[in-house]
């Protein structure tokens, strides 16, 4: 059994950041566990997420339960299963949480969660490469964020049409206000996906006090009474244990984190007993009250030929776009647009068309 100061379960959007911060102090011995592989070739290319949304090697492939509000459908819930987690397979949109949500949580008694409290964290995180108010945007963080200009005639026309019905153009929806129509900001820079694996783990992989284990499936937390002292996990089917002298950080995401707690006997007692799991700590809130968001898309028929990327990216046009990406980094893939998922978003030449109640992000 190995011992560390800190053990982090899950190397995704949060876990990679925590590993970076904790291992910055050379006195801390840090173990980072990730159930999936170190990476995937398609995870580096912005268009590649279309290849990963149904790939069980890097995606847990969860789906919601059918319910009347979804017309009995099971809605896919992609969750990343590799270094970088969902930030390595998602649609690359960079959208901060709504300011009013943070303020509401603070008003409900969650001290430290108001928008004013979390704004410095957002600023520290990002290296924003677009126009905006530096009171709200960070310029020197590890996560590169780009903001494309609405240079294509179609996007300019959509923004102008929105203005005619009272929806103002908002050039920075992650700034002072969040309402309006805008191009999607994205974690894309230099033609590559800016996942937390790329921005937070790649620069520190050689730190001697950081150990990263991939293919490491966490099975339960080790408890001493109600104190967590380690993790039981398996690699290639072989059981392992690791102890933490200071803390265990569970950062497996909104689905896997409560699952691990429940497997460890932490959760709603009746549910645990029904599953044959001994109750170690009664905590009814585990696994409850998940708030997710829908990202509905609408489609328009454009009569003029050669205006949309669906037209310009078929056949020879698709080859042309691929060559643009390979040779100049300015590709705009119509194929990507035809196969994009609800939370997809582009940067530079990569753009999508999406409408929701708050307006269009194009």
C-alpha positions as CSV (number, residue, x, y, z in Angstrom):
1,X,0.0,0.0,0.0
2,X,1.3,3.4,-1.0
3,X,0.9,6.6,1.0
4,X,0.5,10.2,-0.2
5,X,-0.5,13.5,1.3
6,X,-3.3,14.0,-1.2
7,X,-5.3,11.5,-3.4
8,X,-7.4,13.0,-6.2
9,X,-10.1,10.7,-7.7
10,X,-10.8,11.8,-11.2
11,X,-8.5,13.7,-13.6
12,X,-11.2,15.7,-15.4
13,X,-12.2,19.4,-15.5
14,X,-11.8,19.8,-11.8
15,X,-9.3,17.0,-10.8
16,X,-6.6,18.1,-13.2
17,X,-6.8,21.6,-11.8
18,X,-6.6,20.4,-8.2
19,X,-3.6,18.2,-9.1
20,X,-1.8,21.2,-10.6
21,X,-2.5,23.4,-7.6
22,X,-1.6,20.8,-4.9
23,X,1.5,19.5,-6.5
24,X,2.8,23.1,-7.0
25,X,4.2,22.7,-3.4
26,X,7.0,20.2,-3.6
27,X,6.4,19.1,-0.1
28,X,3.0,17.6,-1.1
29,X,3.0,14.0,-2.5
30,X,0.0,13.8,-4.8
31,X,-1.7,10.8,-6.4
32,X,-4.1,11.5,-9.3
33,X,-6.4,8.6,-10.3
34,X,-8.2,8.4,-13.7
35,X,-10.4,5.5,-14.8
36,X,-9.8,6.1,-18.5
37,X,-6.7,6.4,-20.7
38,X,-4.2,9.2,-20.8
39,X,-5.7,10.5,-24.0
40,X,-7.0,9.9,-27.5
41,X,-5.8,11.3,-30.8
42,X,-9.1,12.9,-31.6
43,X,-9.3,14.7,-28.3
44,X,-6.7,17.2,-29.5
45,X,-8.5,18.3,-32.6
46,X,-11.6,20.5,-32.2
47,X,-13.6,18.5,-34.8
48,X,-12.6,15.3,-33.1
49,X,-15.3,15.4,-30.4
50,X,-17.8,14.1,-33.0
51,X,-15.7,10.9,-32.9
52,X,-15.7,10.7,-29.1
53,X,-19.4,11.2,-28.1
54,X,-20.1,7.5,-28.7
55,X,-16.7,6.0,-27.9
56,X,-16.9,3.9,-24.8
57,X,-13.1,4.0,-24.4
58,X,-13.2,7.7,-23.4
59,X,-16.9,8.3,-22.6
60,X,-19.0,6.7,-19.9
61,X,-22.0,6.9,-22.2
62,X,-24.5,7.7,-19.6
63,X,-28.1,8.4,-20.5
64,X,-31.0,10.0,-18.5
65,X,-34.0,8.1,-17.5
66,X,-37.1,8.5,-19.9
67,X,-39.7,10.9,-18.5
68,X,-42.8,12.7,-19.8
69,X,-40.9,16.0,-20.2
70,X,-38.6,14.3,-22.7
71,X,-41.5,12.5,-24.5
72,X,-40.2,9.2,-23.1
73,X,-36.8,9.6,-24.6
74,X,-33.5,8.7,-22.9
75,X,-31.3,11.8,-23.4
76,X,-27.6,11.0,-23.8
77,X,-25.4,12.4,-21.0
78,X,-21.8,12.2,-22.3
79,X,-19.1,12.2,-19.5
80,X,-15.4,12.1,-20.3
81,X,-13.4,9.1,-19.3
82,X,-9.7,10.2,-19.9
83,X,-7.3,12.8,-18.6
84,X,-9.1,16.0,-18.9
85,X,-12.5,14.3,-18.4
86,X,-15.4,16.0,-20.2
87,X,-13.2,18.9,-21.1
88,X,-11.4,16.5,-23.5
89,X,-14.6,15.4,-25.3
90,X,-17.2,18.1,-25.0
91,X,-18.3,20.7,-27.5
92,X,-15.6,23.3,-26.5
93,X,-18.1,26.1,-25.5
94,X,-16.8,28.4,-22.8
95,X,-19.8,29.7,-20.9
96,X,-19.6,30.7,-17.3
97,X,-22.5,29.9,-15.1
98,X,-25.2,32.6,-14.8
99,X,-24.3,35.2,-12.3
100,X,-27.8,35.2,-10.8
101,X,-27.5,31.4,-10.1
102,X,-24.3,32.0,-8.0
103,X,-26.0,34.9,-6.1
104,X,-29.0,32.7,-5.5
105,X,-26.9,29.9,-4.0
106,X,-25.2,32.4,-1.7
107,X,-28.6,33.7,-0.6
108,X,-29.6,30.2,0.2
109,X,-26.7,30.0,2.7
110,X,-23.8,28.8,0.6
111,X,-21.2,31.2,1.8
112,X,-18.5,32.0,-0.7
113,X,-20.6,31.1,-3.8
114,X,-21.8,34.5,-4.9
115,X,-20.8,35.7,-8.3
116,X,-18.5,38.3,-6.7
117,X,-16.8,35.4,-4.8
118,X,-16.3,33.2,-7.7
119,X,-15.3,35.8,-10.3
120,X,-11.7,36.0,-9.2
121,X,-11.5,32.2,-9.7
122,X,-12.8,32.5,-13.2
123,X,-10.3,35.3,-14.0
124,X,-7.4,33.3,-12.5
125,X,-8.4,30.3,-14.6
126,X,-8.5,31.8,-18.1
127,X,-6.3,33.4,-20.6
128,X,-8.9,35.2,-22.6
129,X,-7.7,36.2,-26.1
130,X,-10.6,38.4,-27.2
131,X,-11.9,41.9,-26.6
132,X,-13.6,42.5,-23.2
133,X,-13.5,44.2,-19.9
134,X,-10.6,43.1,-17.8
135,X,-12.7,43.7,-14.7
136,X,-14.5,40.4,-15.7
137,X,-11.9,38.6,-17.8
138,X,-8.5,37.0,-17.0
139,X,-5.6,37.4,-19.4
140,X,-2.8,35.3,-17.8
141,X,-4.3,32.0,-16.7
142,X,-3.6,28.6,-18.1
143,X,-6.9,28.0,-19.9
144,X,-6.8,29.7,-23.3
145,X,-10.2,31.0,-24.5
146,X,-10.8,32.5,-27.9
147,X,-13.7,34.6,-29.2
148,X,-14.3,34.6,-33.0
149,X,-15.5,37.7,-34.9
150,X,-18.8,37.4,-36.8
151,X,-17.0,37.7,-40.1
152,X,-19.1,35.4,-42.2
153,X,-22.1,37.1,-43.9
154,X,-24.5,34.6,-42.5
155,X,-23.6,35.3,-38.9
156,X,-23.6,39.1,-39.5
157,X,-27.1,38.7,-41.0
158,X,-28.3,36.7,-38.0
159,X,-27.0,39.3,-35.5
160,X,-28.6,42.1,-37.5
161,X,-31.9,40.3,-37.6
162,X,-31.8,39.7,-33.9
163,X,-31.3,43.4,-33.3
164,X,-34.5,44.1,-35.3
165,X,-36.5,42.1,-32.8
166,X,-34.9,43.6,-29.8
167,X,-32.1,41.1,-29.1
168,X,-28.8,43.1,-28.8
169,X,-25.4,41.9,-29.9
170,X,-23.3,41.0,-26.9
171,X,-19.7,40.7,-27.9
172,X,-18.7,39.2,-24.5
173,X,-21.4,37.2,-22.8
174,X,-18.9,36.1,-20.1
175,X,-18.5,39.8,-19.1
176,X,-20.7,42.3,-17.4
177,X,-24.0,41.1,-19.0
178,X,-25.0,37.7,-20.3
179,X,-28.1,38.4,-22.4
180,X,-28.0,38.9,-26.1
181,X,-26.8,37.2,-29.3
182,X,-23.1,36.4,-29.7
183,X,-20.6,34.1,-31.3
184,X,-19.6,31.2,-29.1
185,X,-16.4,31.6,-27.1
186,X,-14.5,28.4,-26.9
187,X,-11.6,26.6,-25.4
188,X,-9.7,26.4,-28.7
189,X,-6.4,28.0,-29.5
190,X,-3.7,27.3,-32.1
191,X,-6.0,24.8,-33.8
192,X,-6.1,22.6,-30.7
193,X,-8.6,21.8,-27.9
194,X,-7.7,23.5,-24.7
195,X,-8.7,20.8,-22.2
196,X,-7.6,20.7,-18.6
197,X,-5.3,17.9,-19.6
198,X,-3.6,20.2,-22.1
199,X,-3.6,23.3,-20.0
200,X,-3.1,22.0,-16.4
201,X,-1.6,18.5,-16.6
202,X,0.7,18.6,-19.6
203,X,3.0,21.4,-18.2
204,X,3.5,19.5,-14.9
205,X,3.7,15.9,-15.9
206,X,7.3,15.7,-14.8
207,X,6.9,16.9,-11.3
208,X,8.5,14.3,-9.1
209,X,5.9,14.7,-6.3
210,X,3.0,14.0,-8.7
211,X,1.9,10.4,-9.7
212,X,-0.8,10.0,-12.3
213,X,-2.3,6.6,-12.7
214,X,-4.6,6.0,-15.7
215,X,-6.9,3.0,-16.1
216,X,-7.4,3.3,-12.4
217,X,-11.1,2.6,-11.4
218,X,-12.0,3.8,-8.0
219,X,-14.1,1.3,-6.2
220,X,-14.6,2.7,-2.7
221,X,-13.2,5.2,-0.2
222,X,-11.4,3.8,2.8
223,X,-13.0,5.1,6.0
224,X,-11.8,5.2,9.6
225,X,-15.1,5.9,11.3
226,X,-16.4,8.9,9.4
227,X,-13.0,10.1,8.3
228,X,-11.7,9.2,4.8
229,X,-8.2,7.9,4.9
230,X,-7.7,6.5,1.4
231,X,-9.0,4.9,-1.7
232,X,-9.5,1.3,-2.9
233,X,-9.1,1.0,-6.7
234,X,-8.2,-1.4,-9.5
235,X,-5.9,-1.3,-12.5
236,X,-6.4,-3.9,-15.1
237,X,-8.6,-5.8,-12.7
238,X,-5.9,-5.9,-10.0
239,X,-6.9,-4.4,-6.7
240,X,-4.9,-1.6,-5.1
241,X,-5.1,0.7,-2.2
242,X,-3.6,4.1,-1.4
243,X,-3.6,6.0,1.8
244,X,-3.9,9.8,2.2
245,X,-2.1,11.5,5.1
246,X,-4.1,14.7,4.6
247,X,-7.1,14.6,2.3
248,X,-8.9,12.6,-0.4
249,X,-10.4,14.8,-3.1
250,X,-13.4,13.2,-4.9
251,X,-13.7,14.9,-8.3
252,X,-15.3,12.3,-10.4
253,X,-18.0,14.6,-11.8
254,X,-21.7,15.1,-11.1
255,X,-22.5,11.4,-11.7
256,X,-19.4,9.4,-10.7
257,X,-18.7,11.3,-7.5
258,X,-22.0,10.5,-5.8
259,X,-21.7,7.0,-7.1
260,X,-18.4,6.5,-5.4
261,X,-19.8,7.9,-2.2
262,X,-22.7,5.6,-2.2
263,X,-20.5,2.6,-3.0
264,X,-18.5,3.6,0.1
265,X,-21.6,3.6,2.3
266,X,-22.1,7.3,2.3
267,X,-25.6,8.5,1.2
268,X,-29.3,8.0,1.8
269,X,-29.6,5.0,4.2
270,X,-32.7,3.3,2.7
271,X,-31.2,3.4,-0.8
272,X,-27.9,2.0,0.4
273,X,-29.6,-0.8,2.4
274,X,-31.8,-1.7,-0.7
275,X,-28.5,-2.1,-2.7
276,X,-26.9,-4.3,0.0
277,X,-24.4,-1.6,1.0
278,X,-23.6,-1.1,4.7
279,X,-24.3,2.5,5.8
280,X,-21.1,4.1,7.0
281,X,-22.4,7.7,7.0
282,X,-26.0,8.8,6.6
283,X,-26.0,11.7,4.1
284,X,-29.4,11.9,2.3
285,X,-28.3,14.7,-0.1
286,X,-25.9,12.4,-2.0
287,X,-27.0,12.0,-5.6
288,X,-29.9,14.4,-5.3
289,X,-30.8,17.8,-6.7
290,X,-28.6,17.6,-9.9
291,X,-29.2,20.7,-12.0
292,X,-28.3,20.3,-15.7
293,X,-29.2,22.4,-18.7
294,X,-30.8,21.8,-22.0
295,X,-29.2,23.3,-25.1
296,X,-31.9,23.1,-27.7
297,X,-31.0,23.7,-31.4
298,X,-33.2,25.1,-34.1
299,X,-32.6,24.8,-37.9
300,X,-33.2,27.1,-40.7
301,X,-33.5,26.5,-44.4
302,X,-31.2,28.9,-46.3
303,X,-32.3,29.2,-49.9
304,X,-29.1,30.7,-51.3
305,X,-26.5,28.1,-52.4
306,X,-23.0,28.3,-51.2
307,X,-23.8,30.4,-48.1
308,X,-23.9,27.8,-45.4
309,X,-21.1,25.5,-44.4
310,X,-23.4,22.5,-45.1
311,X,-23.1,23.5,-48.8
312,X,-19.5,24.5,-48.7
313,X,-18.3,21.4,-46.9
314,X,-19.6,18.6,-49.1
315,X,-17.6,16.6,-51.5
316,X,-14.6,18.6,-52.8
317,X,-15.6,21.4,-50.4
318,X,-15.0,19.1,-47.4
319,X,-11.5,18.3,-48.8
320,X,-10.9,22.0,-49.2
321,X,-11.9,22.7,-45.5
322,X,-9.7,19.9,-44.3
323,X,-6.7,21.3,-46.2
324,X,-7.4,24.7,-44.8
325,X,-7.2,23.3,-41.3
326,X,-4.1,21.3,-42.0
327,X,-2.2,24.1,-43.8
328,X,-3.4,27.3,-42.2
329,X,-5.5,26.5,-39.2
330,X,-8.5,28.4,-40.6
331,X,-10.8,25.5,-41.4
332,X,-14.6,25.7,-41.0
333,X,-15.9,22.2,-41.2
334,X,-19.4,21.7,-42.6
335,X,-19.2,18.0,-41.7
336,X,-18.7,19.0,-38.1
337,X,-21.8,21.2,-38.2
338,X,-23.9,18.4,-39.6
339,X,-22.9,16.1,-36.8
340,X,-22.5,18.5,-33.9
341,X,-24.0,17.9,-30.4
342,X,-26.2,20.2,-28.4
343,X,-23.3,21.7,-26.4
344,X,-20.9,22.2,-29.2
345,X,-19.2,25.5,-29.8
346,X,-16.5,26.8,-32.0
347,X,-13.7,29.3,-32.1
348,X,-11.8,31.1,-34.9
349,X,-13.0,29.3,-38.0
350,X,-15.0,26.7,-36.1
351,X,-18.6,28.0,-35.7
352,X,-22.0,26.6,-35.0
353,X,-25.6,27.8,-35.2
354,X,-27.6,27.4,-32.1
355,X,-30.7,29.2,-30.6
356,X,-32.0,29.1,-27.2
357,X,-34.3,31.3,-25.1
358,X,-31.5,33.7,-24.3
359,X,-30.7,34.3,-28.0
360,X,-28.4,32.8,-30.6
361,X,-24.9,31.7,-30.1
362,X,-23.6,31.4,-33.6
